[in-house]
């Protein structure tokens, strides 16, 4: 029983890590793009300051 519980925890941790890396990151990039890489208008709870400054320089 303990081994099954451990496998469930490991599998859940891997899924949450992948969710955080791919889904949350893409949503934050989309929000930064929507506000034109302007930090004052941005609604991200995670600051993408360096990403936005790099994108503003490219524009």
N, C-alpha and C positions, 0 to 999 in steps of 0.2 A: 504494500500500500504506500509506503514512504517513497519508493522508487517512482511510482506513477505520479505522485504529487510533485516530485522533483522534476520529472520530464515535462509536466504541464507548466511549471514555473519557468523552466528554461525556454520552452517553445513560446510561451507568452512574452517573455522578455525579448526574444528575437523579433517577434512580430511588432512589438511596441517600438523597438529600435528602428526597424525598417519604416514603420509609419512616420516616426519622427524625422528620419532622414529625408524620405522622399515626398511624402504628402505635405507635411507641415512646411517644409522648406519651399516647395513649389507654390503653395498658397501665399507665403510671405513674399516671394519674388513677384507673384502676380499682383499683389496689393501694392508693392513698391512701384511696379510699372504703371498701374492704374493712376497713381497720384503723381506721375511724372518724375519720380525719383526725388521729390521734394520732401524733406524730412518733416517740415512743419505740417504738411497735409496728410502725412502717412498715418495709417491706422494700425500698423503692426505693433504687436506687443513686444516683439523682439526687434531690436534696432538693426537695420541693415545699412548702417552708416557708410562703411567702406565699400559695400556693393553699390550703393547709390552714387557715391562720389565717383567711382570708376565709370559707371554708366553715364553720368552727366558729362564726364570728360569725353566719352565716345560720341555723344550727340553733338 
